[in-house]
Amino acid sequence: MENLIYMKGWKNPVTGFFLEKKTVFSLSIYNPVDYVLDGVMFMNNSFVLSAEMNLSELSSNVMSEKINRYVNQEKIKTILETSNFKELFSYLLKKDDFCEIALSQEDTVYIGRVRKVRNSSIDIDFYNTDFTLLDEAIIEFDDIRIVSVYTDYSETFCEFIKSINN
């Protein structure tokens, strides 16, 4: 089963199920392996080169139904309605949700929480894997390759932070 999305400047493709191309970004469901779905990816269109979907009939049948159930979860449906990075980050700020951001290096992902949304950038707190603050940064929307939300990784951060705040 292959679902490959090629990004400008990256050697390796991203695996995922391409959902929709919007003006600023394209939406995909991350598919790290086999039949696993792990979050929504918002891929900056200026960096998306192409997408290849090569599925067996079995994979296509299994994944079509699974993707349909996945995107019909309330939180996923809501976030899929955003149409640009400002709306996406405003939503994440309002919900106080974590997200993962991939910039120019394909093997590096930053996990963080949005602190302020501007017209073309965000202020964000980045965290280490031990849940400690790593850095505070300003990220320009044009520098973002992929924003991933509702992944197992980012959801773990949300749950951990909630548990220590209660």
N, C-alpha and C positions, 0 to 999 in steps of 0.2 A: 504494500500500500504506500503510494507516494503522493504527497501533497506539498509541493515545494514553491516557496515564494522567494524570488531572488531580489536582493537589496543592493543598490549601488554602493560600491566600495567594500562590500563584504564578500569573502571567498565562498563561504558556505550558505546555502539557502536556509530559510526559516520554514518549519513545518507547520502547516495549519490549513484550515478550511476557509477559503475566501468567501466572504458573505456579500459584501457590497462595496462599491467604489463611490465615495462622496467627493466633494470638491477638494477638500484639504487632505483627507486621509481615507485609507481603505480599511475595512473591517474584516477581521479574520478570527476564527476560533483556534487557539493554539492547540496543536496535536503533537505532543512530544514523542509519543510512541504508540504503536498499534491502535487501540480503540480508546485511548485516553484523551479527554478534553480538559484543558487546564487554562481557562481564562480567555478574555477578549483582548485582541491586539488591535491597536489603532496605529496603522503604519502610514507615516508621512508619504504622500504620493510622490513627492519630489525625489524620494529614494527608492521607490518600488520600480523594479525593472520589468518583471514578468511573474506569472504564476502558472504552474503546471499541476494539473490534477489528473493523476493516473491511478484509478481505483479498480480493483476487481469487482465483479458484480456483487459478491458477498459483502465486501467492505462497503460498497456504495449503499447497499440496503441497510446494513447495520448502522452505518454512520449517519445516513439521512435522518432516520428516526431519532437517533441519539442527539444530533445537532438540533433538531426541531424541539425536543424536550428541553435542551440546554438553553436555547435562546428565548424560550417562553417563560423562564423564571423571571419573576417580577423585576429583580435588580438588574438582570441582563437586558430585558426589554427596555427598561428606562434608559440605561446608559447607551444603548444602541441608537437611541433617538438623537443623541448629540451630533452636531454637524461640523464642529470645528474644535480646535484645541482649547480655545477660551471657554467654550461651553463645557467641554469634558472636564477641564481642571476646576471650573467653578462648581460643577456637580461633586467632584471628589472632595473639594474643600468643604462644601456644605455637609457632606456625609462623614467627613473626617476619615476617609478611607485611604489606605496605602495604595501605591501604584509602583510599578517597575518601569524604569526609563532606560532605553538603550540609545546611546549616542553614536559616535563614530566607530568605536571599537566593538567588533561583533562579539567578542568573548566577555564583555563587561556589561553588567546590568546593575543599575542603582535602584535601591528600594527607598521610597521616601513618602513623605506626607506633605501635601501642598499647604503653604502658609499664606500666600497672597497670589492673586491672579491679576495680571496686567494685560494690556491689549495684545502684546506680542511675546510675553514671557511670564514665567512663574518664579516665585520665591518658594523654595522647597527645602525641607530638612531631610538629609540622607542619613540612613542608619546602617550600623554594622549588623552582622548576623547574630550578635549577642544582644541586640535590641538597644544598643547605646548610640547616641547621636554621633555621627561621623563627621558631618559637614553641613553647613547652610550654604545654599547656592542659588544663583539666579540662572535660569535656563531659558534661552531663546527658543521659541516654538520651531524656528527654522533649523535648529541644530538637532532636533529630536528625530530619531529614525523610527522608534517604536515605543508606544506606551502600552503596557499590559496591566489589566485590572482583573480582579477576582480570580487570580491564580491561587494555587494552594499556598505558595510562598507568601504572597501579600495578605491573604486571608489569615494565615498563621500569625503574622505581625499584628493585624487588627485584633484578633482574639487575645493575644498575649497582652497587648496594651490595655484592652478592656479589663482583663483579669487583674492586672496590677493597680488599676485605677478604682476598682471596686472594693 
